[in-house]
Amino acid sequence: MTPPESLRELTFDAIMATLATAEVDRAVGIATKKHDEVDTTEGRMERWAALIPTRGHGQHYVKPHVHEKEDIAARGNEYYLGLRGRGLMHTGLLMLTGKPFWDPAQILTVRGEIVIEPETIHCLENIGDEPFILVFCCPPEHMTTDRKTVDELPPMLTSTGK
C-alpha cells in the first residue's frame, strides 16, 4: 500500500506556508494545520501539515492514538510523508484490556513514507536535532470524531524520556 500520489505533489514551501498559521492540536500535543482536501482512490482525504519540536523545545512526540470508526466501510488509512528531520513511528494494537501492544518502531526520514491502517495505535516521535516536518493524509473524521488517545507511551519513547 502506498500513499496517494497527491501527497507527494506537495512542496516544502507550500507546507511551510501552511505551518506558519498552525496551532497546537491539544488532543495529540503538536502543531498541525489542514492544508487542503483531495479526492483519492480511497475517497475524500484531507492533507495536513505538522511540526514536531525537538526534545526540550516542546512535546517531541504525537500522543498515541487510534482510529476505530464503527462503520468499517467508512474507515481509511492514514499516510505519512517526511519532509525535514527524522522521526520514529511507533505502532501497535490496542488489547481488549485497553493496554497497547507495541510493535517495533519504523524510522521516517525525508521523503520516507509510512501507511497506518485503521485500528493501529500510532505515535510519531521526533528523534532528530531539528524540528520534524511532515505531511499526512487521512479521512476527515481522523481529525475530529474518529480519534481515541491512549495514555500509555511506547517503551522506547518512555525510556528516552518525555
Rosetta silent file (secondary structure, phi, psi, omega in degrees, C-alpha in Angstrom):
SEQUENCE: MTPPESLRELTFDAIMATLATAEVDRAVGIATKKHDEVDTTEGRMERWAALIPTRGHGQHYVKPHVHEKEDIAARGNEYYLGLRGRGLMHTGLLMLTGKPFWDPAQILTVRGEIVIEPETIHCLENIGDEPFILVFCCPPEHMTTDRKTVDELPPMLTSTGK
SCORE:     score description
SCORE:     0.000 S_00000001
   1 L     0.000  130.323 -179.803    0.000    0.000    0.000 S_00000001
   2 L  -123.053  154.590  178.590    1.411    3.369   -0.971 S_00000001
   3 L   -62.552  154.727  175.387    0.299    6.919   -0.200 S_00000001
   4 L   -58.579  144.136  179.656   -1.831    8.750   -2.750 S_00000001
   5 H   -54.995  -32.715 -178.018    0.262   10.494   -5.420 S_00000001
   6 H   -62.667  -21.838  177.942   -1.274   13.804   -4.293 S_00000001
   7 H   -70.748  -38.899 -178.260    0.655   13.510   -1.009 S_00000001
   8 H   -76.075  -16.019 -176.722    3.991   13.515   -2.853 S_00000001
   9 L   -77.459  -15.329 -177.808    2.996   16.514   -5.010 S_00000001
  10 L   -71.107  140.438  177.377    3.181   18.984   -2.123 S_00000001
  11 L   -93.804  156.247  178.098    6.224   21.245   -1.982 S_00000001
  12 H   -60.369  -42.466  179.926    8.180   22.010    1.159 S_00000001
  13 H   -61.767  -39.237  179.024    7.497   25.742    0.708 S_00000001
  14 H   -64.843  -40.608  179.147    3.743   25.128    0.484 S_00000001
  15 H   -68.570  -39.471  178.397    3.794   23.100    3.699 S_00000001
  16 H   -64.155  -36.977  177.223    5.890   25.739    5.479 S_00000001
  17 H   -64.581  -39.803  177.256    3.378   28.410    4.434 S_00000001
  18 H   -65.473  -42.801 -178.356    0.585   26.287    5.913 S_00000001
  19 H   -66.858  -19.890 -179.412    2.548   25.723    9.131 S_00000001
  20 L   -58.879  -25.665  179.382    3.017   29.491    9.564 S_00000001
  21 L  -116.765   19.486 -179.762   -0.522   29.638   10.982 S_00000001
  22 L   -70.840  151.563  175.767   -0.600   26.201   12.645 S_00000001
  23 E  -125.774  158.224  179.807   -1.853   25.787   16.185 S_00000001
  24 E   -70.754  126.913  174.189   -1.227   23.056   18.727 S_00000001
  25 E   -81.717  105.427 -173.391   -3.779   20.262   18.465 S_00000001
  26 L   -59.547  -28.774 -178.690   -4.465   19.723   22.171 S_00000001
  27 L   -64.796  -37.588 -176.745   -5.612   16.118   21.651 S_00000001
  28 L  -117.510   -9.997  169.751   -2.192   14.962   20.418 S_00000001
  29 L    87.472   12.254  178.171    0.086   17.812   21.533 S_00000001
  30 E  -128.939  166.081  179.425    1.746   19.042   18.328 S_00000001
  31 E   -79.240  126.711  177.411    1.222   21.865   15.820 S_00000001
  32 E  -137.839  157.952  176.690   -0.964   20.902   12.857 S_00000001
  33 E  -155.471  131.675  177.175   -2.836   22.759   10.147 S_00000001
  34 E   -67.277  127.872  178.941   -5.122   21.499    7.408 S_00000001
  35 E   -87.859  -52.361  179.059   -3.522   22.207    4.024 S_00000001
  36 E  -172.823 -173.088  176.378   -6.373   21.167    1.716 S_00000001
  37 E  -122.927  146.007  179.315   -8.651   18.329    0.609 S_00000001
  38 E  -138.532  153.987  172.742   -8.117   15.941   -2.288 S_00000001
  39 E   -91.405  132.059  178.821  -10.013   13.126   -3.972 S_00000001
  40 E  -127.578  176.832  176.329   -8.179    9.801   -3.874 S_00000001
  41 L   -65.673  -17.724  177.864   -8.984    6.212   -4.809 S_00000001
  42 L   -94.731    2.925 -178.230   -9.988    5.802   -1.146 S_00000001
  43 E   107.888 -167.103 -178.438  -12.375    8.751   -1.255 S_00000001
  44 E   -69.765  129.829  179.501  -12.111   12.313    0.027 S_00000001
  45 E  -130.495  154.824  174.145   -8.998   12.896    2.136 S_00000001
  46 E  -105.796  140.097  174.594   -7.520   15.872    3.949 S_00000001
  47 E  -103.713  128.730 -176.389   -3.853   16.788    3.665 S_00000001
  48 E  -121.958  145.228  172.591   -2.354   18.163    6.877 S_00000001
  49 E  -101.473  145.229  179.906    0.983   19.762    7.712 S_00000001
  50 E  -144.198  149.712  177.589    2.592   19.003   11.071 S_00000001
  51 E  -131.425  125.212  177.781    5.629   20.090   13.046 S_00000001
  52 E  -113.166  116.949 -177.559    7.064   18.064   15.930 S_00000001
  53 L   -65.415  166.569  173.942    9.618   20.016   18.018 S_00000001
  54 L   -77.793  160.581  177.970   12.943   18.617   19.190 S_00000001
  55 L   -56.098  134.116  179.794   13.292   17.252   22.709 S_00000001
  56 L    91.062   -6.052  179.426   13.487   20.142   25.172 S_00000001
  57 L  -123.579   33.418 -177.306   11.591   22.569   22.894 S_00000001
  58 L   121.258 -178.670  179.764    8.044   21.324   23.472 S_00000001
  59 L   -66.267  118.964 -173.942    6.340   17.962   23.235 S_00000001
  60 L   -93.500   19.448  179.451    8.599   15.974   20.882 S_00000001
  61 E  -151.385  158.357  173.399    6.019   13.311   20.001 S_00000001
  62 L   -86.769  128.624  179.780    2.438   12.879   18.858 S_00000001
  63 L   -57.289  135.671 -179.639    0.352   11.458   21.702 S_00000001
  64 L   -55.938  137.777  178.678   -0.528    7.820   20.923 S_00000001
  65 E  -153.654  166.527 -177.793   -3.943    7.470   19.325 S_00000001
  66 E  -142.155  151.656  176.733   -6.065    5.077   17.296 S_00000001
  67 L  -112.344  117.674 -172.854   -8.905    5.387   14.779 S_00000001
  68 L  -127.616   40.148 -177.402  -11.689    2.891   15.465 S_00000001
  69 L   -49.365  132.180 -178.085  -14.671    4.023   13.429 S_00000001
  70 L   -67.393  -35.271  179.900  -17.519    1.554   13.899 S_00000001
  71 L   -78.537  100.614 -175.522  -18.611    1.734   10.257 S_00000001
  72 H   -56.040  -38.538 -178.350  -15.985   -0.493    8.598 S_00000001
  73 H   -65.041  -23.369 -177.210  -16.821    0.850    5.130 S_00000001
  74 H   -93.651   -2.447  179.688  -16.033    4.404    6.313 S_00000001
  75 L   -72.665  157.479  178.304  -12.597    3.577    7.742 S_00000001
  76 L  -151.543  160.015  176.406   -9.492    4.734    5.959 S_00000001
  77 L   -76.522  163.462  173.753   -5.730    4.564    6.049 S_00000001
  78 E  -120.788  132.099 -175.103   -3.508    7.389    7.203 S_00000001
  79 E  -116.948  132.157 -178.652   -0.454    8.227    5.066 S_00000001
  80 E  -118.029  141.594  176.749    2.687    9.982    6.317 S_00000001
  81 E  -136.813  119.743  178.321    5.480   11.612    4.323 S_00000001
  82 E   -75.735  138.582  179.273    8.590   13.080    5.993 S_00000001
  83 E  -116.065  -33.296  178.251    9.774   16.461    4.670 S_00000001
  84 E  -155.890  137.972  178.606   12.542   17.537    7.076 S_00000001
  85 L    91.908 -165.412 -178.410   14.196   15.878   10.056 S_00000001
  86 L  -137.150  137.205  177.884   13.860   12.337   11.401 S_00000001
  87 E  -131.391  164.573  176.898   11.025   10.614   13.163 S_00000001
  88 E  -125.127  117.887  179.963   10.246    7.263   14.699 S_00000001
  89 E   -93.918  114.118  175.511    6.755    5.856   14.112 S_00000001
  90 E   -92.045  131.608  179.009    5.640    3.637   16.972 S_00000001
  91 E  -134.479  160.384  177.719    2.716    1.359   16.060 S_00000001
  92 E  -179.213 -168.049 -179.543    0.760   -1.383   17.733 S_00000001
  93 E  -120.532  149.318  176.803   -2.613   -2.815   18.626 S_00000001
  94 E   -91.248  118.163 -178.592   -4.998   -1.956   21.419 S_00000001
  95 L   -74.927  165.186  179.066   -5.638   -5.084   23.505 S_00000001
  96 L   -60.423  -24.099  178.861   -9.058   -5.914   24.983 S_00000001
  97 L   -75.401  -10.055 -176.812   -7.700   -4.730   28.345 S_00000001
  98 L    91.209   -4.239  178.376   -7.265   -1.237   26.849 S_00000001
  99 L   -90.577  143.719  177.285   -3.471   -1.515   27.040 S_00000001
 100 E   -80.627  147.942  169.763   -1.403   -1.130   23.859 S_00000001
 101 E  -112.480  111.224 -172.529    0.831   -3.874   22.486 S_00000001
 102 E   -90.376  134.733  173.415    3.657   -2.070   20.668 S_00000001
 103 L   -87.720  170.065  173.634    5.401   -3.412   17.560 S_00000001
 104 L   -59.494  141.689 -177.632    8.986   -2.480   16.595 S_00000001
 105 L   -77.340  158.226  177.731    9.167    1.182   15.538 S_00000001
 106 E  -118.665  139.756  177.897    9.936    2.383   11.991 S_00000001
 107 E   -82.156  137.069  176.569   12.183    5.317   11.080 S_00000001
 108 E  -120.697  119.668 -178.225   10.628    8.060    8.949 S_00000001
 109 L  -121.666 -172.679 -179.978   13.047   10.400    7.155 S_00000001
 110 E   -57.627  126.849 -177.966   12.910   12.949    4.336 S_00000001
 111 L    66.719    6.300  173.878   10.715   11.571    1.525 S_00000001
 112 L   -77.232  149.869 -176.718   10.120    8.436    3.585 S_00000001
 113 E  -127.730  142.842  174.617    6.546    7.123    3.655 S_00000001
 114 E  -137.823  138.694  176.834    4.560    5.156    6.221 S_00000001
 115 E  -110.381  129.907  176.722    0.991    3.858    5.973 S_00000001
 116 E  -110.342  120.359  179.661   -1.113    3.446    9.128 S_00000001
 117 L   -85.002  157.446  177.946   -4.093    1.123    8.786 S_00000001
 118 L   -54.424  150.201  179.108   -7.321    1.567   10.780 S_00000001
 119 L    69.457   13.815  176.137   -7.274    0.248   14.361 S_00000001
 120 L  -100.751  121.569  173.672   -3.478    0.689   14.576 S_00000001
 121 E   -67.900  138.423  177.150   -2.252    2.712   17.551 S_00000001
 122 E  -143.772  149.731 -176.457    0.371    5.155   16.362 S_00000001
 123 E  -151.952  116.260 -178.015    2.703    7.674   17.935 S_00000001
 124 E  -101.946  127.627 -175.911    5.272    9.653   15.939 S_00000001
 125 E  -116.769  137.599  173.832    8.377   10.855   17.789 S_00000001
 126 E   -80.184  121.407  179.492   10.992   13.393   16.674 S_00000001
 127 L  -114.368    9.260 -177.611   14.400   11.711   17.051 S_00000001
 128 L  -101.688 -173.604 -178.820   16.481   14.334   15.254 S_00000001
 129 L   -99.346    6.483  178.620   18.268   17.565   16.104 S_00000001
 130 L  -138.128  163.017  177.245   15.812   19.799   14.213 S_00000001
 131 L   -55.619  140.255  178.038   12.029   20.131   14.107 S_00000001
 132 E   -92.541  117.833 -178.061   10.448   17.179   12.290 S_00000001
 133 E  -111.705  132.081 -176.983    8.206   18.479    9.494 S_00000001
 134 E  -148.055  168.826  173.044    5.819   16.168    7.729 S_00000001
 135 E  -127.807  143.763  175.464    2.589   15.977    5.823 S_00000001
 136 E  -136.539  156.693 -175.517   -0.099   13.389    6.340 S_00000001
 137 E  -128.795  131.707 -176.558   -3.277   12.484    4.514 S_00000001
 138 E  -157.663  163.620  172.857   -6.339   10.956    6.165 S_00000001
 139 L   -60.997  148.277 -178.278  -10.136   10.804    6.111 S_00000001
 140 H   -54.054  -34.336 -177.400  -11.647   13.974    7.652 S_00000001
 141 H   -64.811  -23.210 -179.521  -13.023   12.001   10.638 S_00000001
 142 H   -62.526  -24.479 -178.533   -9.492   11.110   11.779 S_00000001
 143 H   -99.760   -0.062 -177.310   -9.031   14.681   12.956 S_00000001
 144 L  -130.797  -87.577 -170.438  -12.442   15.043   14.596 S_00000001
 145 L   -88.461  -12.885 -176.892  -14.828   12.258   15.618 S_00000001
 146 L  -117.681   62.918  178.773  -12.678    9.156   14.985 S_00000001
 147 L  -148.691  116.790  179.086   -9.650    9.643   17.226 S_00000001
 148 E  -116.850  118.961  179.668   -9.144    7.968   20.582 S_00000001
 149 E   -80.849  154.180 -178.556   -5.995    8.877   22.515 S_00000001
 150 L  -122.651  132.084 -175.418   -4.104    6.278   24.542 S_00000001
 151 L   -75.918  -32.512 -175.143   -2.305    7.210   27.765 S_00000001
 152 L   -77.706  122.585  179.803    0.439    4.566   27.731 S_00000001
 153 L   -81.327  154.876  175.561    3.524    5.660   25.780 S_00000001
 154 L   -62.276  148.866 -177.590    5.626    3.224   23.731 S_00000001
 155 H   -56.341  -43.055 -177.742    8.580    1.727   25.697 S_00000001
 156 H   -62.704  -39.297  179.334   11.275    3.318   23.508 S_00000001
 157 H   -66.194  -44.424 -178.561    9.689    6.743   23.964 S_00000001
 158 H   -69.358  -29.816 -179.566    9.384    6.340   27.727 S_00000001
 159 H   -74.608  -23.525  178.814   12.987    5.079   28.040 S_00000001
 160 L   -93.184   -2.641  177.054   14.321    8.191   26.287 S_00000001
 161 L    93.420  151.552  177.934   12.232   10.470   28.475 S_00000001
 162 L   -82.873    0.000    0.000    9.207   12.655   27.899 S_00000001
